Amino acid sequence: MKIYSLRRSKKVLLGVYHLLRRKKKKLLPAQINEIQNDLKTLQEEILKKNRENANYLAHKCQDYGSGILKKSRWEQIRDFVFAFAFALVVAFIIRQMWFELYEIPSGSMRPTFKEKDHLIVSKTDFGINVPFTTDHFYFDPNLVKRSGIIIFTVENMDVSDPNTMYFYIFPGKKQFVKRMMGKSGDTVYFYGGQMYGIDKEGNDISHELQPQRQKKIHHVPFIRFSGMATLSEPFQSSMGNAYRMAILHQMNEPVARLTFLGNQRLEGEMLYTQRIHDTNAPLPENYYQLWGMENYAIARIVGKEELKTYAEKNDLVLGEENLYLEMKHHPNLHHLELGKDLYGRIHPQFILSTSVIPLGEIHLKRLFNNLSTERFVVKSGYAKRYSAIKAALPTHLLLRLEDVPDGIYEFDRGQAYQVKWGGILKKLPEDHPLQKYSPDRMRKLFNFGITFDRRFVQGSQFETDRFAYFREGDLCLLEAPIFKKGESELESFIEKEQERSENSNGRSPYIPFLDNGPPLTEGGKIDVQKIKQYGLKIPENMYLALGDNFANSGDSREFGFVPQVNLRGGPSFIFWPFGKRFGPPNQPPYPWWTLPNGIIWSLALVCLILWYVYHRRHHRLPLDI
């Protein structure tokens, strides 16, 4: 027989005592007296710290617990269900009102958060949430900071695949983590990867949208030039079944309508959307002026042979370089065609202006030294996105990396890493096949390093997730100045763009891709009128949520603005994996001494005190047996 310590004997005493209280009505008086006498004696021996006698009585009392006091099967099930339900309710309330642990599922917030990062999320940053609803007991909009990170539920939002399972049991809605880049009443404008804006009173908020700590985080105003297209009025064309009308949505709002009128005539018009347009300012004259869209181009690297036909058609003289940067830009309402989109649908669409600039060795190496990709999996010489690791894709759509060993990898600002267990990164040496520079490797990883799917990069109507934009005279790619102001290649490019624009005509207009400059006046102050006319206005009780990884983020550009009631809190700490990102995330610090924090922490302290009092009352000797 095992000899019990006094602590173990005390646990037996408490357990049998509580069983007796529950079973008392079902026992005979003699049985009750016998058990009570033994419990009293056991208690006396424990208080005397007589381990030997306490041990004997503890085993005797334990026999009562496994005998006449034993719970029935029904009682065991009932107690388990009650305890489990109570624990779940408490866990849900804590998760929704106080804090929760959050795992990053995708790369939409890279480099701030990466896949498999684990966060502590505070639910009291902005208010006090009502559990199990999208509402607040209390909410203070002043606590929501521009360029801060928010957690929100997608319930009642236009998000694809919004459902999830909590604790693998209960159905619920997903929560997204994004950066808040516009509050209710703000009007914002995009230039050079940065954001400029004014609040509802017309005050400049640009310094809040682009603080120094976030200078490496860039933002782009669109995912696709055509956004989400709603098609209507099908008809039979010479190309096959087609749609006569396409209504284009950006920020999940209808912004333009493209219509096929017949006889090769097409018409485009802007749509007035009160929710995102200043009622006191005129509409933009053309689609590409929305929010600074004209400052951005989608880009890919192509070989000289692929450009020959286009160069001959547009009187472009190609140099000796073998690789060129091809950029498409300026979606123009007056330059349309009836054509196929990436999904094979025939409908009115833009004929984008196309610019090319030769890539010399110095520019390719600059690109390689700033290369960032999505996390990807290499297996048997083929690479695909980490998020599609379980998807069965045909090999002809995948990226071929024949010399790279099987594993999970990523590039971050020119450095390749292998991803180990739990998202831990191992820096690859310079002699690793993936880290070795070559023009062909650079081309592959630039073009396919986001989608890892050839369908989006091939063909004249490509839709890459690589963007080009000017910033203070430099031409930027991969969030870095690849063609620097004053370099001969860039100066020659600008000169040729101006010539092409001057030589184009109304039937085939060409709008050059040039640096339009930030929305500032000659005195360097914010151009309020330009912001009001061309900027994006955030509706009342709504927020603009953007991912730090603009190349691969489903955010407000896709599903629209986030309702205030959907805000749940914000991440406060990265606790896994260890490394340079361990600790508070890159965002403005949130104050701790706030009303929501004070109330929730006070309630938690009161609950802890009540539990302690209850526990002491029921577990402190002597018991009233």
C-alpha positions in Angstrom: 0.0 0.0 0.0 1.4 3.4 -1.0 2.1 5.7 1.9 0.4 9.1 1.4 1.9 12.4 2.3 -0.1 14.8 4.5 -0.9 16.8 1.3 -2.3 13.8 -0.4 -4.2 12.7 2.7 -5.8 16.2 2.7 -6.9 15.8 -0.9 -8.6 12.5 0.0 -10.3 14.2 2.9 -11.7 17.0 0.8 -12.7 14.7 -2.0 -14.6 12.2 0.2 -16.1 15.1 2.2 -17.7 16.7 -0.9 -18.9 13.3 -2.1 -20.6 12.7 1.2 -22.4 16.0 1.0 -23.8 15.1 -2.4 -24.7 11.5 -1.5 -26.0 12.1 2.0 -29.7 11.8 1.2 -29.1 8.4 -0.4 -27.3 6.8 2.6 -28.5 5.2 5.8 -27.9 7.1 9.1 -25.4 4.4 10.3 -23.4 4.8 7.1 -23.3 8.5 7.4 -22.2 8.4 11.0 -19.4 5.9 10.2 -18.0 8.0 7.3 -18.3 11.2 9.3 -16.4 9.8 12.3 -13.6 8.6 10.0 -13.4 11.9 8.3 -13.3 13.8 11.6 -10.5 11.5 12.8 -8.6 11.9 9.6 -8.9 15.7 9.9 -7.6 15.6 13.4 -4.6 13.5 12.4 -3.8 15.8 9.5 -4.0 18.9 11.8 -1.6 17.1 14.3 0.6 16.4 11.3 0.6 12.7 12.1 1.4 11.2 8.7 1.2 7.5 9.7 -2.3 7.7 11.2 -3.4 10.0 8.5 -2.2 7.7 5.9 -4.2 4.7 7.3 -7.4 6.8 7.6 -6.9 8.3 4.1 -6.8 4.9 2.5 -9.9 3.8 4.5 -11.8 7.0 3.5 -10.7 6.5 -0.1 -12.4 3.1 -0.1 -15.7 5.0 0.7 -15.1 7.1 -2.4 -14.7 4.1 -4.6 -17.5 2.2 -2.9 -20.7 3.5 -1.4 -19.9 7.1 -2.4 -18.8 6.3 -5.9 -20.5 8.4 -8.7 -22.9 6.6 -11.0 -22.1 6.6 -14.7 -24.8 9.2 -15.3 -23.3 11.4 -12.5 -19.8 11.1 -14.1 -21.2 12.1 -17.5 -23.2 15.0 -16.1 -20.3 16.4 -14.1 -17.9 16.1 -17.1 -20.4 17.8 -19.5 -21.0 20.6 -17.0 -17.3 21.1 -16.4 -16.5 21.1 -20.1 -19.3 23.5 -20.9 -18.3 25.8 -18.1 -14.7 25.8 -19.3 -15.7 26.5 -22.9 -18.0 29.4 -21.9 -15.2 30.9 -19.7 -12.7 30.4 -22.6 -15.0 32.1 -25.1 -15.6 35.0 -22.9 -11.9 35.5 -22.2 -11.1 35.2 -25.9 -13.7 37.7 -26.9 -13.4 40.2 -24.1 -9.9 40.0 -22.6 -7.2 38.3 -24.7 -6.5 35.3 -27.0 -3.7 33.5 -28.6 -3.7 33.9 -32.4 -1.8 32.0 -35.1 -1.1 33.8 -38.4 -2.4 31.5 -41.2 -1.1 33.3 -44.3 1.5 35.8 -45.6 -0.8 38.8 -46.0 1.0 40.7 -43.3 4.6 39.9 -44.2 7.1 41.0 -43.1 5.5 42.2 -39.9 3.8 38.8 -39.3 4.7 35.6 -41.1 3.0 32.3 -41.5 2.9 30.3 -38.2 3.7 33.3 -36.1 1.9 33.2 -32.7 0.5 36.4 -31.2 -1.1 37.6 -28.0 -4.1 39.6 -29.0 -5.6 42.1 -26.6 -9.4 42.5 -26.9 -9.5 45.7 -24.8 -7.4 48.1 -27.0 -10.4 50.0 -28.4 -13.4 49.0 -26.3 -15.3 46.2 -24.5 -16.7 43.6 -26.8 -20.1 41.9 -26.4 -19.4 38.1 -26.4 -20.8 36.1 -29.3 -21.9 39.2 -31.3 -20.4 41.9 -33.5 -21.1 44.7 -31.0 -19.5 46.6 -28.1 -20.6 47.4 -24.6 -18.3 50.4 -25.0 -16.1 51.7 -27.9 -13.8 54.7 -28.1 -12.8 55.5 -31.7 -10.0 57.7 -30.5 -8.2 54.6 -29.2 -7.9 53.3 -32.8 -4.6 54.5 -34.2 -3.8 55.1 -37.9 -1.1 52.7 -39.1 -1.9 50.5 -36.1 -2.8 46.8 -36.4 -6.3 45.6 -35.9 -8.1 42.3 -35.4 -11.6 42.1 -36.7 -14.3 39.5 -37.4 -15.5 39.1 -41.0 -19.1 38.4 -39.9 -21.6 40.2 -42.1 -18.8 41.2 -44.5 -18.4 40.3 -48.2 -15.6 37.8 -47.6 -15.2 34.5 -49.5 -14.9 31.5 -47.2 -15.6 33.3 -44.0 -16.5 30.3 -41.8 -14.2 28.5 -39.3 -14.4 26.1 -36.4 -13.4 27.2 -32.9 -11.9 24.5 -30.7 -12.6 22.2 -33.7 -16.2 22.0 -32.5 -18.1 25.2 -32.7 -18.8 27.0 -36.0 -17.9 30.7 -36.2 -16.5 33.4 -38.4 -12.8 34.0 -39.2 -10.8 36.9 -37.7 -8.5 38.9 -39.9 -5.4 40.8 -38.9 -4.6 43.9 -41.0 -3.1 47.4 -40.6 -5.6 50.2 -40.1 -4.8 52.8 -42.8 -7.9 55.1 -42.6 -10.4 56.0 -40.0 -14.0 57.2 -40.5 -14.0 60.5 -42.3 -10.4 60.3 -43.5 -9.6 60.7 -47.2 -6.4 59.0 -48.4 -4.3 59.0 -51.6 -1.5 56.6 -52.7 1.8 57.7 -54.2 5.2 55.9 -54.2 4.1 53.1 -51.9 3.2 55.7 -49.3 -0.2 57.1 -48.2 -1.1 60.7 -47.9 -4.4 61.9 -46.4 -6.6 64.4 -44.5 -9.1 63.8 -41.7 -12.7 65.0 -41.8 -11.6 68.5 -40.7 -9.1 68.7 -43.5 -6.0 68.3 -41.3 -2.9 66.6 -42.7 -2.6 63.0 -41.4 0.2 61.8 -43.7 2.7 61.6 -40.8 0.3 59.1 -39.0 -0.1 57.0 -42.1 3.6 56.7 -42.9 5.6 56.9 -39.6 9.3 56.5 -39.7 9.1 53.0 -38.0 7.1 51.8 -41.0 9.2 53.3 -43.9 9.8 49.8 -45.3 6.1 48.9 -45.4 4.5 50.1 -48.7 0.9 50.2 -49.8 -0.8 49.9 -53.2 -4.4 51.1 -53.9 -5.6 48.1 -55.9 -5.1 44.4 -56.3 -6.2 44.2 -60.0 -6.7 47.2 -62.3 -10.2 46.0 -63.1 -10.9 45.0 -59.5 -13.9 42.7 -59.2 -16.0 42.8 -62.4 -19.8 42.2 -62.3 -20.9 41.1 -65.8 -24.4 41.4 -67.3 -26.3 41.3 -70.6 -24.9 38.2 -72.3 -24.8 38.2 -76.1 -23.2 36.2 -79.0 -20.1 37.9 -80.4 -17.6 36.9 -83.1 -15.4 35.6 -80.3 -18.1 33.5 -78.7 -20.5 34.0 -75.8 -19.8 37.4 -74.3 -21.1 40.0 -71.8 -22.1 43.4 -73.0 -21.5 45.2 -69.7 -18.9 45.1 -66.9 -19.3 47.0 -63.7 -15.9 47.4 -62.0 -15.7 47.4 -58.2 -12.7 48.7 -56.2 -12.9 48.6 -52.4 -16.0 46.6 -53.0 -17.8 49.7 -54.4 -18.9 50.2 -58.0 -16.6 52.8 -59.5 -16.9 52.4 -63.3 -19.0 50.8 -66.1 -17.7 49.5 -69.4 -20.2 48.8 -72.1 -20.0 47.2 -75.5 -22.3 49.2 -77.8 -21.9 47.1 -81.0 -20.0 47.8 -84.2 -16.7 47.7 -82.4 -17.8 50.7 -80.2 -17.2 50.6 -76.5 -18.0 53.2 -73.8 -16.7 53.7 -70.3 -18.0 56.0 -67.6 -17.2 56.7 -64.0 -19.9 55.9 -61.4 -20.6 58.2 -58.5 -20.3 56.4 -55.2 -21.3 58.6 -52.3 -19.7 56.3 -49.7 -16.2 56.8 -51.0 -16.4 60.2 -52.7 -16.4 63.7 -51.3 -19.8 65.2 -52.2 -18.2 68.7 -52.6 -15.6 67.6 -55.1 -16.0 66.6 -58.8 -15.6 63.0 -60.0 -12.2 62.1 -61.4 -12.1 62.5 -65.1 -10.8 59.0 -65.7 -10.6 55.7 -64.0 -6.8 55.7 -63.6 -7.0 58.8 -61.4 -8.8 57.0 -58.6 -6.8 57.3 -55.4 -3.5 57.6 -57.2 -3.8 54.5 -59.3 -2.0 56.3 -62.1 1.1 56.2 -60.0 1.4 52.4 -60.2 2.0 49.7 -62.8 2.0 46.0 -62.8 5.3 44.5 -63.9 7.1 41.4 -65.1 10.5 40.5 -66.6 10.5 39.3 -70.2 13.1 38.2 -72.7 14.0 40.2 -75.7 12.4 37.7 -78.1 9.1 38.1 -76.4 9.1 41.8 -77.0 10.0 41.9 -80.7 6.5 41.9 -82.0 5.3 44.6 -79.6 8.5 46.7 -80.3 8.0 46.6 -84.0 4.3 47.5 -83.7 5.1 50.5 -81.5 8.4 51.6 -83.1 10.4 50.8 -80.1 14.1 50.1 -80.5 15.4 47.4 -78.2 18.9 47.5 -76.9 21.5 44.8 -76.4 20.1 43.6 -73.1 18.5 40.2 -73.0 15.9 41.0 -70.3 13.4 43.8 -70.0 11.0 45.1 -67.4 7.5 45.2 -69.0 5.0 47.5 -67.2 1.3 47.9 -67.8 -0.5 50.9 -66.5 -3.2 53.6 -66.9 -6.5 51.8 -67.3 -8.3 54.3 -69.5 -12.0 54.6 -70.0 -11.4 55.8 -73.6 -9.2 52.9 -74.6 -11.2 49.7 -74.4 -11.6 46.4 -76.2 -13.8 43.3 -76.1 -11.5 40.6 -74.9 -11.0 37.6 -72.6 -10.0 38.0 -68.9 -7.9 35.5 -66.9 -11.0 33.3 -66.4 -11.8 33.1 -70.1 -14.8 35.4 -69.9 -15.4 37.8 -72.9 -16.4 41.3 -71.9 -15.4 44.9 -72.3 -12.0 45.6 -70.7 -9.1 48.1 -70.6 -6.3 48.2 -73.2 -3.5 49.1 -70.8 -0.6 51.2 -71.8 2.6 49.2 -71.9 6.1 50.5 -71.1 9.4 48.6 -71.3 12.8 49.4 -69.9 16.0 47.3 -70.3 17.4 45.5 -67.3 21.2 45.6 -67.1 23.2 43.4 -64.8 23.3 46.1 -62.1 19.5 46.4 -62.0 19.1 42.6 -62.0 21.4 42.4 -59.0 19.6 45.2 -57.2 16.4 43.2 -57.7 18.0 40.1 -56.4 19.4 41.9 -53.3 15.8 43.1 -52.5 14.0 40.0 -53.5 11.0 39.0 -51.4 8.7 36.1 -52.1 5.8 34.2 -50.6 6.7 31.2 -48.5 6.9 28.3 -51.0 7.3 24.5 -51.0 9.8 22.7 -53.3 9.2 19.1 -54.0 10.8 17.0 -56.7 12.1 20.2 -58.4 8.8 22.0 -58.5 7.7 25.0 -56.4 4.3 26.0 -55.3 2.9 28.4 -52.7 2.9 27.3 -49.1 -0.8 28.1 -48.7 -1.4 25.6 -51.6 0.7 22.8 -50.1 -2.3 20.4 -50.2 -3.5 21.5 -53.6 -3.0 19.1 -56.5 -1.7 21.4 -59.3 -0.4 20.2 -62.7 3.3 20.6 -63.0 3.1 22.8 -66.2 1.6 25.5 -64.0 4.3 25.3 -61.4 7.7 27.0 -61.1 10.6 24.7 -62.0 13.6 24.9 -59.5 15.3 21.7 -60.4 18.5 22.2 -58.4 16.8 23.2 -55.1 16.4 20.4 -52.4 12.9 19.6 -51.2 11.8 21.8 -48.3 9.9 25.0 -47.4 11.6 28.3 -48.3 11.2 32.0 -48.6 13.1 35.2 -49.6 13.0 38.3 -47.4 14.8 41.4 -48.8 17.4 39.5 -50.7 18.1 36.7 -48.2 16.8 33.2 -48.7 15.7 31.1 -45.7 14.6 27.6 -45.1 11.5 27.2 -42.9 11.9 24.7 -40.1 9.4 23.3 -37.6 7.1 25.9 -36.0 8.0 28.5 -38.6 11.6 28.9 -37.4 13.8 30.3 -40.1 17.3 29.1 -41.0 19.4 31.5 -43.0 20.7 29.8 -46.2 24.5 30.1 -47.0 25.7 31.9 -50.1 26.5 28.6 -51.8 23.0 27.2 -51.4 21.4 26.8 -54.9 18.5 29.1 -54.0 20.8 31.9 -52.8 23.1 31.8 -56.0 22.3 34.7 -58.3 21.6 34.2 -62.0 19.5 36.3 -64.4 17.3 33.3 -65.1 16.7 32.6 -61.4 16.0 36.3 -60.8 13.5 36.4 -63.6 11.7 33.3 -62.3 11.4 34.4 -58.7 10.4 38.0 -59.6 7.6 36.8 -62.0 6.3 33.8 -60.1 7.5 34.5 -56.5 4.0 35.5 -55.3 1.5 33.2 -57.0 3.9 30.5 -58.2 1.2 30.0 -60.9 2.1 30.5 -64.6 -1.4 31.4 -65.5 -1.2 34.9 -64.1 2.2 35.8 -65.6 2.0 34.4 -69.2 0.3 36.1 -72.2 -0.2 39.7 -73.1 -3.0 40.2 -70.5 -0.8 39.2 -67.6 -1.9 40.0 -64.0 1.2 39.8 -61.9 1.4 40.8 -58.2 4.6 42.7 -58.8 4.2 46.5 -58.9 6.3 49.3 -60.1 6.0 52.9 -59.0 8.0 56.2 -58.9 9.1 57.7 -55.6 10.9 61.0 -55.4 12.3 60.4 -58.9 13.4 56.8 -58.4 11.6 53.9 -60.1 10.9 51.3 -57.4 10.3 47.6 -57.6 10.2 45.2 -54.6 9.8 48.3 -52.4 13.3 49.5 -53.3 14.8 52.0 -55.8 16.0 49.8 -58.7 16.4 52.6 -61.3 17.7 55.6 -59.5 17.1 59.2 -60.3 19.6 60.6 -62.8 20.8 57.2 -64.1 21.1 57.2 -67.9 18.7 54.2 -68.3 16.0 56.0 -66.4 16.5 59.3 -68.1 16.3 57.6 -71.5 13.1 55.8 -70.5 11.4 59.0 -69.4 12.4 60.7 -72.6 11.0 57.9 -74.7 7.8 57.8 -72.7 7.2 61.5 -73.4 7.9 61.0 -77.1 5.4 58.1 -77.3 2.8 60.2 -75.6 3.3 63.2 -78.0 3.2 60.9 -81.0 0.0 59.0 -80.1 -3.4 59.9 -81.3 -7.0 59.9 -80.0 -7.9 56.5 -81.5 -4.9 54.9 -79.8 -3.9 57.1 -76.9 -0.8 56.5 -75.0 -0.4 57.8 -71.4 3.2 57.7 -70.3 4.3 56.1 -67.1 6.1 59.1 -65.4 6.6 60.4 -61.9 3.6 62.6 -61.1 4.9 63.5 -57.7 3.2 63.3 -54.3 0.0 65.2 -53.6 1.7 68.3 -52.3 1.6 72.0 -53.1 4.7 73.9 -54.3 5.2 74.9 -50.6 5.4 71.2 -49.6 2.0 71.2 -47.8 -0.7 68.6 -48.5 -2.8 69.4 -51.6 -6.2 69.3 -49.9 -8.2 69.9 -53.1 -6.4 67.1 -55.0 -6.9 64.7 -52.1 -10.6 65.5 -51.9 -11.1 65.0 -55.7 -9.0 62.0 -56.3 -8.6 60.4 -52.8 -10.5 57.6 -51.2 -12.9 58.7 -48.5 -13.6 56.4 -45.6 -17.3 56.1 -44.8 -18.8 56.8 -41.4 -18.2 54.1 -38.8 -15.9 52.3 -41.2 -12.1 51.6 -41.4 -9.7 50.9 -44.2 -7.8 47.7 -43.5 -4.7 46.9 -45.6 -2.2 44.1 -45.4 1.5 44.9 -45.2 2.1 42.5 -48.0 0.2 44.4 -50.7 1.2 41.8 -53.3 -0.7 39.1 -51.6 -3.3 40.4 -49.2 -7.1 40.0 -49.3 -8.1 43.2 -47.6 -10.3 46.3 -48.0 -9.2 46.5 -51.6 -11.2 43.3 -52.1 -13.9 43.1 -49.5 -14.4 46.7 -48.7 -14.3 48.7 -45.5 -14.4 47.1 -42.0 -17.5 48.1 -39.9 -16.6 49.6 -36.5 -18.7 46.9 -34.8 -16.5 44.2 -36.2 -13.3 45.5 -34.5 -12.3 43.1 -31.8 -8.8 44.3 -30.7 -5.2 44.4 -31.7 -2.1 42.2 -31.4 0.2 43.2 -28.5 3.0 40.6 -28.6 4.7 38.1 -30.9 5.7 35.2 -28.6 6.7 32.6 -31.3 9.1 32.1 -33.0 12.0 33.6 -31.2 14.1 36.0 -33.2 14.3 39.7 -34.2 10.5 40.0 -34.5 9.9 38.6 -31.0 8.1 41.1 -28.8 5.7 44.0 -29.6 4.8 44.3 -33.4 5.7 47.2 -35.6 2.9 49.6 -34.8 2.2 52.8 -32.7 2.2 51.8 -29.0 -1.3 51.6 -27.6 -1.8 53.1 -24.1 -2.4 50.6 -21.3 -4.2 53.0 -18.9 -7.6 53.2 -20.8 -11.1 52.8 -19.6 -11.7 49.4 -21.4 -8.4 48.0 -19.9 -9.3 49.2 -16.5 -12.8 47.7 -16.5 -11.8 44.3 -17.9 -8.7 43.9 -15.7 -10.7 45.0 -12.7 -13.4 42.4 -13.4 -10.7 39.8 -13.9 -9.2 40.7 -10.5 -12.6 40.6 -8.8 -13.3 37.1 -10.3 -9.9 35.9 -9.1 -10.5 37.2 -5.6 -14.0 35.5 -5.5 -12.5 32.3 -6.7 -9.8 32.5 -4.1 -12.3 33.1 -1.3 -14.5 30.3 -2.5 -11.5 27.9 -2.8 -10.2 28.8 0.7 -13.6 28.4 2.2 -14.1 24.9 0.8 -10.5 23.7 1.1 -9.3 25.2 4.4 -9.2 23.0 7.5 -10.9 22.5 9.9 -14.0 21.5 7.9 -17.4 21.5 9.5 -18.0 17.7 9.2 
